[in-house]
Amino acid sequence: MARRGGFGGANMGQMMKQVQKMQADMQKAQAEIEATTINASSGGGMVEVEMNGKKEVLSIKIDEDAVDPEDVEMLEDMVLTAVNDAIKQVEELTESKMGKFTGGMPGLF
C-alpha cells in the first residue's frame, strides 16, 4: 500500500505559494529600505550626512563654523561620526523590516 503524506500533493503547492509570497514581501521591503533617506548629524548639527538605504552617501553638509584650519582632525571626526551614525540607522531600519523574514538572525541582509 502506498504511503501518503510527506511533501507531495496539495501541501507542496501551498508551501510553494507561501514561499513565493514571502519572496515578494521581502523584495518589497528591500525596495522600501533602498528608497528611504536617512539623515544623521554630529557636532550639534555642524556636520550633516544624508544617506539612502543602500548605504550610499547622498550629501554631506558642513557648517562653515566647523571649518578650522588649525583643527582639521575635529572636522574629520565629526564627518566620520555622522557617516557611521547614518550607516547604523540604515542597518537598524533593515533589521526592523527584514527581521520578520530572517527570524531575527542578524547579518543576513
Order of alpha helices (4+ residues) and beta strands (2+ residues): alpha-beta-beta-beta-alpha
